[in-house]
Amino acid sequence: MSETPKFFVPGADTAEYEAVFAELARSAGCAVPDLPQRVYSIVFEDRLEEWTATVGEQLRGVSRKQTRSRGRTTERTYPRRDPALVLAIFPGPTFTVVTDHFPPVHSVRSSWENPFFPELVKSVTCFRE
């Protein structure tokens, strides 16, 4: 990641950022964090895979598989993608990720619940002020 962007909400006009963000927080049962605590991206482990959730992007991950052949161990990586677009990430004792996956009315077929709660967060990047 290059420079971290200023706070935004995907699909919302600049004038609506705060209201839309507050509504996303309310719908996820989260408090609205102050600007310095607003999360842009997290890297987390789930189901033996490493995933990245970045606001404004689809979920992406990598799975690793070790194979052994002729006494040598080789690790292969396989990219993973999920069509859900990350709308907001809320900090807390447990992070909350809100996406555009709203079954059954939305056409996005994600393997993640909405919202979802990654447990093994490895890194956090906040929006710049």
Secondary structure, DSSP 4 states (H G I P E B T S, - for coil): --SPPBP--TTS-GGGHHHHHHHHHHHHT-----GGG-EEEEEEEETTEEEEEETTSEEEEEEEEEEEETTEEEEEEEEEEEEEEEEEEE-SSS-EEEES--TTTS----SS-SSB--SEEEEEEEPB-
